Amino acid sequence: MQASLDTIYTEIKTLRREVELIKTALIPEEETSDEERLEIHKIREETKRGGRFRLDDVLKELNV
């Protein structure tokens, strides 16, 4: 049986959802501020778009 790209893509999406559920169950929740939630949301959106950032720029923004 030969797998199509659509079949593989669907399976990967399913596995990602399952991993996210497992991660959510294993990692304890902690209180987050509104600012932290906005930052997390921003990071998620950036990763969905596949954005790239220079390490130097990120470290500078974090004052590291």
mmCIF file of the N, C-alpha and C atoms, coordinates in Angstrom:
data_MODEL
# 
_entry.id   MODEL 
# 
loop_
_atom_site.group_PDB 
_atom_site.id 
_atom_site.type_symbol 
_atom_site.label_atom_id 
_atom_site.label_alt_id 
_atom_site.label_comp_id 
_atom_site.label_asym_id 
_atom_site.label_entity_id 
_atom_site.label_seq_id 
_atom_site.pdbx_PDB_ins_code 
_atom_site.Cartn_x 
_atom_site.Cartn_y 
_atom_site.Cartn_z 
_atom_site.occupancy 
_atom_site.B_iso_or_equiv 
_atom_site.pdbx_formal_charge 
_atom_site.auth_seq_id 
_atom_site.auth_comp_id 
_atom_site.auth_asym_id 
_atom_site.auth_atom_id 
_atom_site.pdbx_PDB_model_num 
ATOM 1   N N  . MET A 1 1  ? 0.846  -1.185 0.000  1.00 0.00 ? 1  MET A N  1 
ATOM 2   C CA . MET A 1 1  ? 0.000  0.000  0.000  1.00 0.00 ? 1  MET A CA 1 
ATOM 3   C C  . MET A 1 1  ? 0.891  1.247  0.000  1.00 0.00 ? 1  MET A C  1 
ATOM 4   N N  . GLN A 1 2  ? 0.614  2.140  -0.905 1.00 0.00 ? 2  GLN A N  1 
ATOM 5   C CA . GLN A 1 2  ? 1.394  3.364  -0.996 1.00 0.00 ? 2  GLN A CA 1 
ATOM 6   C C  . GLN A 1 2  ? 0.592  4.497  -0.356 1.00 0.00 ? 2  GLN A C  1 
ATOM 7   N N  . ALA A 1 3  ? 1.250  5.242  0.525  1.00 0.00 ? 3  ALA A N  1 
ATOM 8   C CA . ALA A 1 3  ? 0.585  6.336  1.231  1.00 0.00 ? 3  ALA A CA 1 
ATOM 9   C C  . ALA A 1 3  ? 0.644  7.599  0.390  1.00 0.00 ? 3  ALA A C  1 
ATOM 10  N N  . SER A 1 4  ? -0.475 8.306  0.362  1.00 0.00 ? 4  SER A N  1 
ATOM 11  C CA . SER A 1 4  ? -0.494 9.580  -0.354 1.00 0.00 ? 4  SER A CA 1 
ATOM 12  C C  . SER A 1 4  ? -0.053 10.690 0.587  1.00 0.00 ? 4  SER A C  1 
ATOM 13  N N  . LEU A 1 5  ? 0.328  11.811 0.015  1.00 0.00 ? 5  LEU A N  1 
ATOM 14  C CA . LEU A 1 5  ? 0.734  12.950 0.840  1.00 0.00 ? 5  LEU A CA 1 
ATOM 15  C C  . LEU A 1 5  ? -0.411 13.421 1.726  1.00 0.00 ? 5  LEU A C  1 
ATOM 16  N N  . ASP A 1 6  ? -1.638 13.373 1.208  1.00 0.00 ? 6  ASP A N  1 
ATOM 17  C CA . ASP A 1 6  ? -2.792 13.785 2.015  1.00 0.00 ? 6  ASP A CA 1 
ATOM 18  C C  . ASP A 1 6  ? -2.971 12.882 3.222  1.00 0.00 ? 6  ASP A C  1 
ATOM 19  N N  . THR A 1 7  ? -2.792 11.583 3.033  1.00 0.00 ? 7  THR A N  1 
ATOM 20  C CA . THR A 1 7  ? -2.915 10.633 4.135  1.00 0.00 ? 7  THR A CA 1 
ATOM 21  C C  . THR A 1 7  ? -1.844 10.887 5.185  1.00 0.00 ? 7  THR A C  1 
ATOM 22  N N  . ILE A 1 8  ? -0.630 11.104 4.735  1.00 0.00 ? 8  ILE A N  1 
ATOM 23  C CA . ILE A 1 8  ? 0.473  11.374 5.662  1.00 0.00 ? 8  ILE A CA 1 
ATOM 24  C C  . ILE A 1 8  ? 0.234  12.675 6.409  1.00 0.00 ? 8  ILE A C  1 
ATOM 25  N N  . TYR A 1 9  ? -0.196 13.715 5.691  1.00 0.00 ? 9  TYR A N  1 
ATOM 26  C CA . TYR A 1 9  ? -0.461 15.017 6.307  1.00 0.00 ? 9  TYR A CA 1 
ATOM 27  C C  . TYR A 1 9  ? -1.557 14.901 7.367  1.00 0.00 ? 9  TYR A C  1 
ATOM 28  N N  . THR A 1 10 ? -2.621 14.182 7.045  1.00 0.00 ? 10 THR A N  1 
ATOM 29  C CA . THR A 1 10 ? -3.718 13.992 8.001  1.00 0.00 ? 10 THR A CA 1 
ATOM 30  C C  . THR A 1 10 ? -3.231 13.255 9.242  1.00 0.00 ? 10 THR A C  1 
ATOM 31  N N  . GLU A 1 11 ? -2.415 12.239 9.051  1.00 0.00 ? 11 GLU A N  1 
ATOM 32  C CA . GLU A 1 11 ? -1.882 11.471 10.183 1.00 0.00 ? 11 GLU A CA 1 
ATOM 33  C C  . GLU A 1 11 ? -0.982 12.339 11.057 1.00 0.00 ? 11 GLU A C  1 
ATOM 34  N N  . ILE A 1 12 ? -0.155 13.173 10.442 1.00 0.00 ? 12 ILE A N  1 
ATOM 35  C CA . ILE A 1 12 ? 0.722  14.065 11.209 1.00 0.00 ? 12 ILE A CA 1 
ATOM 36  C C  . ILE A 1 12 ? -0.102 15.053 12.016 1.00 0.00 ? 12 ILE A C  1 
ATOM 37  N N  . LYS A 1 13 ? -1.155 15.614 11.419 1.00 0.00 ? 13 LYS A N  1 
ATOM 38  C CA . LYS A 1 13 ? -2.020 16.545 12.153 1.00 0.00 ? 13 LYS A CA 1 
ATOM 39  C C  . LYS A 1 13 ? -2.665 15.852 13.355 1.00 0.00 ? 13 LYS A C  1 
ATOM 40  N N  . THR A 1 14 ? -3.107 14.616 13.159 1.00 0.00 ? 14 THR A N  1 
ATOM 41  C CA . THR A 1 14 ? -3.713 13.856 14.250 1.00 0.00 ? 14 THR A CA 1 
ATOM 42  C C  . THR A 1 14 ? -2.695 13.615 15.361 1.00 0.00 ? 14 THR A C  1 
ATOM 43  N N  . LEU A 1 15 ? -1.492 13.221 14.986 1.00 0.00 ? 15 LEU A N  1 
ATOM 44  C CA . LEU A 1 15 ? -0.446 12.979 15.981 1.00 0.00 ? 15 LEU A CA 1 
ATOM 45  C C  . LEU A 1 15 ? -0.093 14.253 16.737 1.00 0.00 ? 15 LEU A C  1 
ATOM 46  N N  . ARG A 1 16 ? -0.042 15.375 16.055 1.00 0.00 ? 16 ARG A N  1 
ATOM 47  C CA . ARG A 1 16 ? 0.252  16.647 16.727 1.00 0.00 ? 16 ARG A CA 1 
ATOM 48  C C  . ARG A 1 16 ? -0.812 16.972 17.771 1.00 0.00 ? 16 ARG A C  1 
ATOM 49  N N  . ARG A 1 17 ? -2.079 16.757 17.409 1.00 0.00 ? 17 ARG A N  1 
ATOM 50  C CA . ARG A 1 17 ? -3.162 17.004 18.378 1.00 0.00 ? 17 ARG A CA 1 
ATOM 51  C C  . ARG A 1 17 ? -3.012 16.096 19.591 1.00 0.00 ? 17 ARG A C  1 
ATOM 52  N N  . GLU A 1 18 ? -2.708 14.828 19.348 1.00 0.00 ? 18 GLU A N  1 
ATOM 53  C CA . GLU A 1 18 ? -2.549 13.880 20.446 1.00 0.00 ? 18 GLU A CA 1 
ATOM 54  C C  . GLU A 1 18 ? -1.366 14.252 21.338 1.00 0.00 ? 18 GLU A C  1 
ATOM 55  N N  . VAL A 1 19 ? -0.257 14.647 20.745 1.00 0.00 ? 19 VAL A N  1 
ATOM 56  C CA . VAL A 1 19 ? 0.913  15.066 21.526 1.00 0.00 ? 19 VAL A CA 1 
ATOM 57  C C  . VAL A 1 19 ? 0.568  16.300 22.353 1.00 0.00 ? 19 VAL A C  1 
ATOM 58  N N  . GLU A 1 20 ? -0.160 17.238 21.768 1.00 0.00 ? 20 GLU A N  1 
ATOM 59  C CA . GLU A 1 20 ? -0.562 18.444 22.500 1.00 0.00 ? 20 GLU A CA 1 
ATOM 60  C C  . GLU A 1 20 ? -1.441 18.080 23.700 1.00 0.00 ? 20 GLU A C  1 
ATOM 61  N N  . LEU A 1 21 ? -2.347 17.138 23.524 1.00 0.00 ? 21 LEU A N  1 
ATOM 62  C CA . LEU A 1 21 ? -3.193 16.693 24.637 1.00 0.00 ? 21 LEU A CA 1 
ATOM 63  C C  . LEU A 1 21 ? -2.361 16.038 25.734 1.00 0.00 ? 21 LEU A C  1 
ATOM 64  N N  . ILE A 1 22 ? -1.420 15.204 25.352 1.00 0.00 ? 22 ILE A N  1 
ATOM 65  C CA . ILE A 1 22 ? -0.547 14.553 26.337 1.00 0.00 ? 22 ILE A CA 1 
ATOM 66  C C  . ILE A 1 22 ? 0.278  15.594 27.071 1.00 0.00 ? 22 ILE A C  1 
ATOM 67  N N  . LYS A 1 23 ? 0.842  16.535 26.324 1.00 0.00 ? 23 LYS A N  1 
ATOM 68  C CA . LYS A 1 23 ? 1.656  17.590 26.929 1.00 0.00 ? 23 LYS A CA 1 
ATOM 69  C C  . LYS A 1 23 ? 0.824  18.400 27.922 1.00 0.00 ? 23 LYS A C  1 
ATOM 70  N N  . THR A 1 24 ? -0.391 18.727 27.543 1.00 0.00 ? 24 THR A N  1 
ATOM 71  C CA . THR A 1 24 ? -1.272 19.489 28.425 1.00 0.00 ? 24 THR A CA 1 
ATOM 72  C C  . THR A 1 24 ? -1.571 18.710 29.703 1.00 0.00 ? 24 THR A C  1 
ATOM 73  N N  . ALA A 1 25 ? -1.741 17.402 29.573 1.00 0.00 ? 25 ALA A N  1 
ATOM 74  C CA . ALA A 1 25 ? -2.045 16.576 30.739 1.00 0.00 ? 25 ALA A CA 1 
ATOM 75  C C  . ALA A 1 25 ? -0.838 16.418 31.657 1.00 0.00 ? 25 ALA A C  1 
ATOM 76  N N  . LEU A 1 26 ? 0.360  16.395 31.102 1.00 0.00 ? 26 LEU A N  1 
ATOM 77  C CA . LEU A 1 26 ? 1.556  16.146 31.899 1.00 0.00 ? 26 LEU A CA 1 
ATOM 78  C C  . LEU A 1 26 ? 2.163  17.402 32.519 1.00 0.00 ? 26 LEU A C  1 
ATOM 79  N N  . ILE A 1 27 ? 2.022  18.525 31.857 1.00 0.00 ? 27 ILE A N  1 
ATOM 80  C CA . ILE A 1 27 ? 2.635  19.754 32.352 1.00 0.00 ? 27 ILE A CA 1 
ATOM 81  C C  . ILE A 1 27 ? 1.628  20.471 33.251 1.00 0.00 ? 27 ILE A C  1 
ATOM 82  N N  . PRO A 1 28 ? 2.000  20.703 34.501 1.00 0.00 ? 28 PRO A N  1 
ATOM 83  C CA . PRO A 1 28 ? 1.058  21.358 35.413 1.00 0.00 ? 28 PRO A CA 1 
ATOM 84  C C  . PRO A 1 28 ? 0.773  22.794 34.972 1.00 0.00 ? 28 PRO A C  1 
ATOM 85  N N  . GLU A 1 29 ? -0.458 23.201 35.216 1.00 0.00 ? 29 GLU A N  1 
ATOM 86  C CA . GLU A 1 29 ? -0.839 24.571 34.886 1.00 0.00 ? 29 GLU A CA 1 
ATOM 87  C C  . GLU A 1 29 ? -0.331 25.513 35.958 1.00 0.00 ? 29 GLU A C  1 
ATOM 88  N N  . GLU A 1 30 ? -0.045 26.724 35.548 1.00 0.00 ? 30 GLU A N  1 
ATOM 89  C CA . GLU A 1 30 ? 0.359  27.732 36.512 1.00 0.00 ? 30 GLU A CA 1 
ATOM 90  C C  . GLU A 1 30 ? -0.336 29.035 36.160 1.00 0.00 ? 30 GLU A C  1 
ATOM 91  N N  . GLU A 1 31 ? -0.411 29.906 37.126 1.00 0.00 ? 31 GLU A N  1 
ATOM 92  C CA . GLU A 1 31 ? -1.051 31.196 36.911 1.00 0.00 ? 31 GLU A CA 1 
ATOM 93  C C  . GLU A 1 31 ? -0.227 32.027 35.936 1.00 0.00 ? 31 GLU A C  1 
ATOM 94  N N  . THR A 1 32 ? -0.907 32.638 34.980 1.00 0.00 ? 32 THR A N  1 
ATOM 95  C CA . THR A 1 32 ? -0.224 33.522 34.042 1.00 0.00 ? 32 THR A CA 1 
ATOM 96  C C  . THR A 1 32 ? -0.952 34.856 33.994 1.00 0.00 ? 32 THR A C  1 
ATOM 97  N N  . SER A 1 33 ? -0.185 35.890 33.787 1.00 0.00 ? 33 SER A N  1 
ATOM 98  C CA . SER A 1 33 ? -0.771 37.226 33.689 1.00 0.00 ? 33 SER A CA 1 
ATOM 99  C C  . SER A 1 33 ? -1.332 37.427 32.280 1.00 0.00 ? 33 SER A C  1 
ATOM 100 N N  . ASP A 1 34 ? -2.118 38.489 32.121 1.00 0.00 ? 34 ASP A N  1 
ATOM 101 C CA . ASP A 1 34 ? -2.646 38.815 30.798 1.00 0.00 ? 34 ASP A CA 1 
ATOM 102 C C  . ASP A 1 34 ? -1.507 39.057 29.811 1.00 0.00 ? 34 ASP A C  1 
ATOM 103 N N  . GLU A 1 35 ? -0.463 39.713 30.278 1.00 0.00 ? 35 GLU A N  1 
ATOM 104 C CA . GLU A 1 35 ? 0.692  40.003 29.423 1.00 0.00 ? 35 GLU A CA 1 
ATOM 105 C C  . GLU A 1 35 ? 1.360  38.712 28.954 1.00 0.00 ? 35 GLU A C  1 
ATOM 106 N N  . GLU A 1 36 ? 1.509  37.749 29.872 1.00 0.00 ? 36 GLU A N  1 
ATOM 107 C CA . GLU A 1 36 ? 2.130  36.470 29.518 1.00 0.00 ? 36 GLU A CA 1 
ATOM 108 C C  . GLU A 1 36 ? 1.267  35.704 28.516 1.00 0.00 ? 36 GLU A C  1 
ATOM 109 N N  . ARG A 1 37 ? -0.053 35.727 28.715 1.00 0.00 ? 37 ARG A N  1 
ATOM 110 C CA . ARG A 1 37 ? -0.949 35.036 27.785 1.00 0.00 ? 37 ARG A CA 1 
ATOM 111 C C  . ARG A 1 37 ? -0.877 35.653 26.393 1.00 0.00 ? 37 ARG A C  1 
ATOM 112 N N  . LEU A 1 38 ? -0.803 36.982 26.324 1.00 0.00 ? 38 LEU A N  1 
ATOM 113 C CA . LEU A 1 38 ? -0.683 37.647 25.029 1.00 0.00 ? 38 LEU A CA 1 
ATOM 114 C C  . LEU A 1 38 ? 0.627  37.266 24.339 1.00 0.00 ? 38 LEU A C  1 
ATOM 115 N N  . GLU A 1 39 ? 1.696  37.188 25.114 1.00 0.00 ? 39 GLU A N  1 
ATOM 116 C CA . GLU A 1 39 ? 2.994  36.810 24.551 1.00 0.00 ? 39 GLU A CA 1 
ATOM 117 C C  . GLU A 1 39 ? 2.963  35.368 24.037 1.00 0.00 ? 39 GLU A C  1 
ATOM 118 N N  . ILE A 1 40 ? 2.341  34.482 24.800 1.00 0.00 ? 40 ILE A N  1 
ATOM 119 C CA . ILE A 1 40 ? 2.220  33.081 24.377 1.00 0.00 ? 40 ILE A CA 1 
ATOM 120 C C  . ILE A 1 40 ? 1.414  32.994 23.086 1.00 0.00 ? 40 ILE A C  1 
ATOM 121 N N  . HIS A 1 41 ? 0.317  33.733 23.024 1.00 0.00 ? 41 HIS A N  1 
ATOM 122 C CA . HIS A 1 41 ? -0.518 33.738 21.822 1.00 0.00 ? 41 HIS A CA 1 
ATOM 123 C C  . HIS A 1 41 ? 0.278  34.258 20.621 1.00 0.00 ? 41 HIS A C  1 
ATOM 124 N N  . LYS A 1 42 ? 1.047  35.306 20.838 1.00 0.00 ? 42 LYS A N  1 
ATOM 125 C CA . LYS A 1 42 ? 1.877  35.886 19.774 1.00 0.00 ? 42 LYS A CA 1 
ATOM 126 C C  . LYS A 1 42 ? 2.890  34.859 19.269 1.00 0.00 ? 42 LYS A C  1 
ATOM 127 N N  . ILE A 1 43 ? 3.522  34.152 20.191 1.00 0.00 ? 43 ILE A N  1 
ATOM 128 C CA . ILE A 1 43 ? 4.515  33.134 19.816 1.00 0.00 ? 43 ILE A CA 1 
ATOM 129 C C  . ILE A 1 43 ? 3.856  32.008 19.023 1.00 0.00 ? 43 ILE A C  1 
ATOM 130 N N  . ARG A 1 44 ? 2.687  31.566 19.459 1.00 0.00 ? 44 ARG A N  1 
ATOM 131 C CA . ARG A 1 44 ? 1.981  30.501 18.730 1.00 0.00 ? 44 ARG A CA 1 
ATOM 132 C C  . ARG A 1 44 ? 1.660  30.935 17.304 1.00 0.00 ? 44 ARG A C  1 
ATOM 133 N N  . GLU A 1 45 ? 1.163  32.162 17.160 1.00 0.00 ? 45 GLU A N  1 
ATOM 134 C CA . GLU A 1 45 ? 0.839  32.665 15.826 1.00 0.00 ? 45 GLU A CA 1 
ATOM 135 C C  . GLU A 1 45 ? 2.089  32.765 14.955 1.00 0.00 ? 45 GLU A C  1 
ATOM 136 N N  . GLU A 1 46 ? 3.192  33.209 15.535 1.00 0.00 ? 46 GLU A N  1 
ATOM 137 C CA . GLU A 1 46 ? 4.439  33.315 14.773 1.00 0.00 ? 46 GLU A CA 1 
ATOM 138 C C  . GLU A 1 46 ? 4.922  31.941 14.318 1.00 0.00 ? 46 GLU A C  1 
ATOM 139 N N  . THR A 1 47 ? 4.783  30.935 15.181 1.00 0.00 ? 47 THR A N  1 
ATOM 140 C CA . THR A 1 47 ? 5.233  29.597 14.799 1.00 0.00 ? 47 THR A CA 1 
ATOM 141 C C  . THR A 1 47 ? 4.332  29.006 13.721 1.00 0.00 ? 47 THR A C  1 
ATOM 142 N N  . LYS A 1 48 ? 3.049  29.333 13.744 1.00 0.00 ? 48 LYS A N  1 
ATOM 143 C CA . LYS A 1 48 ? 2.150  28.849 12.697 1.00 0.00 ? 48 LYS A CA 1 
ATOM 144 C C  . LYS A 1 48 ? 2.524  29.436 11.342 1.00 0.00 ? 48 LYS A C  1 
ATOM 145 N N  . ARG A 1 49 ? 2.964  30.692 11.341 1.00 0.00 ? 49 ARG A N  1 
ATOM 146 C CA . ARG A 1 49 ? 3.361  31.350 10.095 1.00 0.00 ? 49 ARG A CA 1 
ATOM 147 C C  . ARG A 1 49 ? 4.752  30.914 9.654  1.00 0.00 ? 49 ARG A C  1 
ATOM 148 N N  . GLY A 1 50 ? 5.488  30.288 10.544 1.00 0.00 ? 50 GLY A N  1 
ATOM 149 C CA . GLY A 1 50 ? 6.825  29.826 10.197 1.00 0.00 ? 50 GLY A CA 1 
ATOM 150 C C  . GLY A 1 50 ? 7.845  30.943 10.169 1.00 0.00 ? 50 GLY A C  1 
ATOM 151 N N  . GLY A 1 51 ? 7.590  31.980 10.952 1.00 0.00 ? 51 GLY A N  1 
ATOM 152 C CA . GLY A 1 51 ? 8.513  33.113 10.982 1.00 0.00 ? 51 GLY A CA 1 
ATOM 153 C C  . GLY A 1 51 ? 9.875  32.733 11.541 1.00 0.00 ? 51 GLY A C  1 
ATOM 154 N N  . ARG A 1 52 ? 10.884 33.436 11.070 1.00 0.00 ? 52 ARG A N  1 
ATOM 155 C CA . ARG A 1 52 ? 12.245 33.192 11.552 1.00 0.00 ? 52 ARG A CA 1 
ATOM 156 C C  . ARG A 1 52 ? 12.797 34.479 12.127 1.00 0.00 ? 52 ARG A C  1 
ATOM 157 N N  . PHE A 1 53 ? 13.635 34.327 13.139 1.00 0.00 ? 53 PHE A N  1 
ATOM 158 C CA . PHE A 1 53 ? 14.220 35.477 13.809 1.00 0.00 ? 53 PHE A CA 1 
ATOM 159 C C  . PHE A 1 53 ? 15.701 35.220 14.019 1.00 0.00 ? 53 PHE A C  1 
ATOM 160 N N  . ARG A 1 54 ? 16.461 36.261 13.919 1.00 0.00 ? 54 ARG A N  1 
ATOM 161 C CA . ARG A 1 54 ? 17.895 36.147 14.193 1.00 0.00 ? 54 ARG A CA 1 
ATOM 162 C C  . ARG A 1 54 ? 18.086 36.018 15.698 1.00 0.00 ? 54 ARG A C  1 
ATOM 163 N N  . LEU A 1 55 ? 18.977 35.124 16.114 1.00 0.00 ? 55 LEU A N  1 
ATOM 164 C CA . LEU A 1 55 ? 19.232 34.895 17.531 1.00 0.00 ? 55 LEU A CA 1 
ATOM 165 C C  . LEU A 1 55 ? 19.681 36.181 18.214 1.00 0.00 ? 55 LEU A C  1 
ATOM 166 N N  . ASP A 1 56 ? 20.542 36.944 17.554 1.00 0.00 ? 56 ASP A N  1 
ATOM 167 C CA . ASP A 1 56 ? 21.021 38.204 18.141 1.00 0.00 ? 56 ASP A CA 1 
ATOM 168 C C  . ASP A 1 56 ? 19.866 39.155 18.442 1.00 0.00 ? 56 ASP A C  1 
ATOM 169 N N  . ASP A 1 57 ? 18.886 39.228 17.526 1.00 0.00 ? 57 ASP A N  1 
ATOM 170 C CA . ASP A 1 57 ? 17.742 40.116 17.725 1.00 0.00 ? 57 ASP A CA 1 
ATOM 171 C C  . ASP A 1 57 ? 16.891 39.667 18.909 1.00 0.00 ? 57 ASP A C  1 
ATOM 172 N N  . VAL A 1 58 ? 16.691 38.365 19.016 1.00 0.00 ? 58 VAL A N  1 
ATOM 173 C CA . VAL A 1 58 ? 15.889 37.830 20.120 1.00 0.00 ? 58 VAL A CA 1 
ATOM 174 C C  . VAL A 1 58 ? 16.584 38.075 21.452 1.00 0.00 ? 58 VAL A C  1 
ATOM 175 N N  . LEU A 1 59 ? 17.879 37.814 21.517 1.00 0.00 ? 59 LEU A N  1 
ATOM 176 C CA . LEU A 1 59 ? 18.623 38.026 22.763 1.00 0.00 ? 59 LEU A CA 1 
ATOM 177 C C  . LEU A 1 59 ? 18.618 39.498 23.150 1.00 0.00 ? 59 LEU A C  1 
ATOM 178 N N  . LYS A 1 60 ? 18.724 40.373 22.165 1.00 0.00 ? 60 LYS A N  1 
ATOM 179 C CA . LYS A 1 60 ? 18.696 41.807 22.441 1.00 0.00 ? 60 LYS A CA 1 
ATOM 180 C C  . LYS A 1 60 ? 17.330 42.212 23.013 1.00 0.00 ? 60 LYS A C  1 
ATOM 181 N N  . GLU A 1 61 ? 16.260 41.665 22.430 1.00 0.00 ? 61 GLU A N  1 
ATOM 182 C CA . GLU A 1 61 ? 14.912 41.974 22.907 1.00 0.00 ? 61 GLU A CA 1 
ATOM 183 C C  . GLU A 1 61 ? 14.704 41.475 24.337 1.00 0.00 ? 61 GLU A C  1 
ATOM 184 N N  . LEU A 1 62 ? 15.328 40.358 24.674 1.00 0.00 ? 62 LEU A N  1 
ATOM 185 C CA . LEU A 1 62 ? 15.200 39.785 26.015 1.00 0.00 ? 62 LEU A CA 1 
ATOM 186 C C  . LEU A 1 62 ? 16.211 40.361 26.997 1.00 0.00 ? 62 LEU A C  1 
ATOM 187 N N  . ASN A 1 63 ? 17.047 41.274 26.516 1.00 0.00 ? 63 ASN A N  1 
ATOM 188 C CA . ASN A 1 63 ? 18.094 41.878 27.347 1.00 0.00 ? 63 ASN A CA 1 
ATOM 189 C C  . ASN A 1 63 ? 19.049 40.832 27.908 1.00 0.00 ? 63 ASN A C  1 
ATOM 190 N N  . VAL A 1 64 ? 19.420 39.882 27.089 1.00 0.00 ? 64 VAL A N  1 
ATOM 191 C CA . VAL A 1 64 ? 20.340 38.814 27.510 1.00 0.00 ? 64 VAL A CA 1 
ATOM 192 C C  . VAL A 1 64 ? 21.708 39.071 26.929 1.00 0.00 ? 64 VAL A C  1 
# 
